[in-house]
Amino acid sequence: MESAINLQSVYVTDLVGVAILVIIYLTKGWKLPTRKDESTIMMALIGASVLNCIVDLFVFTCDGKQGAEYYFILMSGNTYLYFYNMIIGVGIIYMIIKHIDHKTTGLHMFFFWMLSIIEAGLLIVNFFQPIVFEIDDRNTYHRGPLYLAFVIIGFVLILYGYAYYLISKLRNPSLRNFPVIQFLLPILIGNLVQMKFYGISLLPVSFAVAFSAIAISLQNECIYVDKLTGVYNRYELDKIIRERRIRRKGNIAALMLDLNDFKSINDNYSHEEGDNALIAFANILVEVVGAEGVVVRFAGDEFIIIMPKFKGGDLSGFKKRITEKVDEYNANSGKPYKLSTAIGGKIFDPTGADVDHLVAQIDALMYKDKDAFYGEGGHKR
């Protein structure tokens, strides 16, 4: 049975939510170096969340008050609150997938659009037939028969986000710096409490707390990220090797990559263009590796790829995928220079591997490949 609205509680939680979100925005906790797409998503979701807190405050204040203007506020306001749940659910899961895989698949986009169309359709129908919520003759809000559909979809998205993260974390230990559970948990708790106890407003502040956790997690992860290319730095390399030695499960595949003739790009086309070449090369490696491993900028134009649980016995196929992507980039970039890379790689038993030993071996193999490049007059692949 629906209980009386506790307006004092609503005001406190909504205003606390606004305060938290405004602090995140002003301190630029949403802004991530080298990750513009995720920063844009975060900023948009924070803006939608501030509006959600304000609208939530208004609809609770207007509930039960007579007049056409109050009816309009209640109908439009509650419609936005339901619509916001769709925006925030899809938006956060989209950001999780993009952060983990650096891209989203067509299947994911179909899934997101399907949920969005279903929920938007239900809210449009609700204006003519109260199936999601109802504003009665006394301008009092009541949950409708399909209220639970929105709750269930929210839970499905949260569970999907958890599952996707945990499965990806098994393949890529670097995702420990992106603790999805910590920022999805407040949303889950807020949903459960608000579903059980009508008359209080916990979801807006739950989303604000979740965004605080997201901002802190992402900024913490930036400690391990190279500021130019957006891939990981050497601190992360040390952690991965140390962790695999402790667990002693599965082989490690490691590759060292170096851009051939990189100095000529800097000398002939400027250091800024050299930076662009490094960024493009890093993006190629990230695209090829995906969630299978970690790309590390080791030094200058040298990169290392670590695949912690490599199951194959040969790296030739993986090297071929990299060179094919480099060739594809060269064919479409329109740049006056061509990228070329020397690659050295080996599969290691983690029990006997340490960072210095691993790097020394793959570095030697990479330089053999580089010698072959220059031995062919600088025209390789």
N, C-alpha and C positions, 0 to 999 in steps of 0.2 A: 504494500500500500504506500502511495506517495505521501511523503511527510511535508511539513511546512518548510518554506524556504528560509534559510538562515542568511539574511542579507548581510549581516556584519561579517560572517565568515566569507561570503562571496567577495565582498569589497576587499578584504584583507588579502585573500589568495590571488585575486586578479591583479591588484596593484603591486603585490610582491612579484608576480610573474612579469608585469610590465617593467618593473625596476631591474630585474635580473636580465631581461632581454635587452633593455637600453644600455646597461653596463657592458654586455657582450658586444653590442654594436659599437659603442663609443671607444672601447679598448681595442677594437679591431680583432677580437678573438675569432671572427669568422674569416679573416683574410689569411690565406695560405700561400706562401711563396711557391711559385712554379705550378700551382694547381688552381688555375683561374676558373675552370668549370665548377669545381667543388666550392670555391669561394662564392661564386655567383649563386649556386644553389642554396648555400648556407644563408647568404644575405636575403634572398627571396623568402626562405622559410622563416627567418627571424621577423621580417616585416609582416608576413601573414600571421605569425604568432602574436605579435603586438596587437594587431587588429582583432585577433581572436579574443584576447583578454578584455579589450575595450568593449567589443560587441557582447561578450558574455556578461559583463557588468550591466550593460544597458537592458538586455532582455530579462535578467533577473529582477532589475529595478521596476521594469514596466509590467511584469507579470501580475495579472489580476486587476490592472487599472482599466477603467472604462474609456472608450473613445476610439474612433477610427485610426487616429494617429498612432495609438499604442498597439492596435492590431497590426498595423503596417510594420512597426518596429519589431514586434514579436515574430511575425511571419518571415520577414526578410532576415532578421537577426538570427533566428534559429536555423533557417536554411543555410546561412553562411557557416554557422557552427558545425553543422553536419558536413557541409562541403569542405570545410577546413580539415576535418578528420581525414577526408580522402586525400587532400593536398599533402598533409603532413605525413600520412602513412606511406603514400607512394613516393613522396619526395625523399624521405629518409632512406627507404629501401633502395631507391635509385642511386642515392649518394653512396650507400654501402657497397653496392655492386660496382659502381664506377671507381670507387677508391680501391677496391680489391683487384679488379680486373683491368682497370684503366679504360674500360669501354663497356657498353651494354649491347647485348645481342638482340636480334630481331624478335626472338621469342619473349625476352623480357619486356620489350617495348609493347608487344601485343598484349601481354599479361597486364601491364600497367594501364594501357588504353582500355582494355576490356573492363577492368574494375572501375575506372573513372567514368566510362559511359554508363555502366549499370547504376552507379550511385547518383550521377547527375540526372539520369532518366527518372529514378525514383523520386528525387527531390522536385523535378518539374511536375510529375504526376501529383505530388503531394499538395501543390497549389490548388488543384481541382478536387482531389479526393484524398482526405487525410489518412495516408497509409504509413507514413514514417512518424509524424507527430501531428498533433491537433491543437489549435487555439479555439477554445470553446466560446460560447456566448458571453461568458464573463471575462474573456481575454485571459484565460488561464491555460498554461501549457500542459499537455498530456502526451506521454509517449504513445506512439502508434504500434500496430501489430508488426511492422517491419523495422522497428527500432533496433531489434536484435540483429537484423541483417548487417547493419553498419558496425555493430559491436563485433560480430563474427568476422567480418572482412578485416577489421582492425587487428583482431587476434591472429588471423591467418597471415597478415603482413608481418606482424611481430615475430611469429614463429618461423616464417620463411627467412626473415632477416637473421635470426639466431642460427638456423640450420645452415644457411649459406655461409655465414661467417665461420662457424665451427668446422665445416668441411674444408673450407679454404685454408683455415689455420693449420690443419693437419698437413697440408701440402707446403705451406709457406709460413714458417715460424716467425717471420718478421711482422706478421699481423698482430702479434702480441701488443704492439704499440697502438693498436686501434681497437680498444676493448668495447666491442659492440654491446655486450651484455650490460655494461655499466650505464649506457645511456638509453637502452631500450627498456630496462627494468623500471625506471620511474613512470614511463608511459603505460606499461603493463599494470603496475600497481594503481595508477590513477584511473585507468579504465575499470578495473575490478571494483574499486571503492565507489566510484561514481555510479556504476551500474547497480550496486547494492543499496546505496543510500541516496535517495533522491532528495534534493533540496540543498545540497552542498556543491560547490564547484571546485573540483580538484584537478581536472585535466589541464586547464591553462597553465597553472603553476608547475604541473608535472612536465609539460612540454618545455617550459623555461629551464627547469632543472636538467632535463635531457640535453638541451642545447648547451648548457654550461659544461656538461660532461663531454659532449662532442668537441667543443672548442678547446678544452683542456687537453683532451686526448690527441687532437690533431696538432696542436702547438707543441706538445711533448714529442710527437713523432718527428716534427721538423728538426729536432736535435740530430736525428740520424739521417737527414735528407740533405743532399747536395743542393745548394741554393741556386745554382745555374741550371742544372739539367732536370732536377726533380727526382732523380733516382737516389738510392741510398749512398751513404758515404762509408768510410773505412771503419767507423765505430760499429756499424751494423755487421760488417764482415767478421770482425772479431767475435761478436756475440753469437753469430750463426755457427761458426766452427766450434766454439767452446761448448755450445749447447749440444751439438751433434756428438762431440766426444763424450759428454756425460751420458747421453741416452744410448749411444752405441747401437742405433737401429738404422739399417739401410745405408747404402753407399751415397757419397757426395760426388756430384759431377761439378767440375769447376772449369771455366773457360776464361782466358785472358784475351782481351781484344784491344787493338791499337789501330788508330786511323793512319793509313799510309799517306805520306806526303802532307801531313797536317800543317807543317811549318810553311809550306808554299801557299796554303790558303790564307794564313795570317799575313804573310809577306806580300802577297799579290792582291789580296782583296780586303784587307783590314782585319784587326783583331775582333771587331764586332761580328764580321762574317764568319770568323773562326768560331766564335761562341755559338752562332746560329748552326754551324755544322755540327758542333758537339751536341746541341739540343736535339737536332734532327736525328743524329746517330743514336742518342739515348732513347728517343721515342721509338725508333726501329727495334731496338733491343727489348724494350718493354713490351711492344706489340708481339714480338716473337715469343718471349718467355711467358707472358701472361701470368697465371697463378701457379705455374710450375716451379718458379724459383724467384730469385732476387737479383736485380741488376745493381751493381755498385760502381760508382766512379772512384777508381783507385787513385789516379793521379793524372793531371793534365788531360791528355786524350786517351788514357788507358782505362778500360772498364773491365770489371770481372763479373761473370755470371755464376751464381751458386744455385744449384738445384739439390736441395737437401735430401730428397728421397728419390734419387734417379734409379729407375728400374731397368733401363736398357743396358746393353753391353758395349755400345758403340755411339760415339758422338758425331759421326759423319753426317747423319741425317739432320741433326740439329744445326750443324755448321752450314749445311746447304740451305736451310730455311733462312738463316741470317743473310747469307750472300744474295739469295734471291730477293729478299726484301730491300737490300741495299741497291741492287740493280733496278728494282722497281722504283725506288725513290729517285735514282739518277735519271731514269727515263721521264719522270713527271715533274721534277723539281724546278726546271727552268734555270738552274744555277749555272754559272760559267765554269764550274769545276765539278768533278765527279768524286764521290766518296768511295773509298776502298778500305778494307780492313784486313789486318793480319789476325789470325785466330790460333790460339794454342789451347788445347783442352785435355783433361784427363779425369778418370773416375777414381776416387779415393775411398779407402776404408777409413771411416771416421775415427776408429780407435787409435790409429797411428798418425793422424793428421793434425798438424798445428798450422797456424796461419803462415808463418815464415816459410815452412817446408812446402806448403801447398802453393804459395805464390811463386816461390823460386822455380818449381817444376813447370807450372803452366806458363811462366814468363819465358823460360828457355824454349818451350815448344812454340810459343807465339813468335819469338825471334827467328826461329827456323823458318816459319811461314813468311815472315817479313823479308828475310834474306832471299827467299825464293821470289818474292815480288820484285825486289830490286834487281835480282839476277835476270829477270825477264824484261828489264828495261822500264819497270814501273807500270807495266800494262798487264794487270792480272785480273782474271774473272771477267 
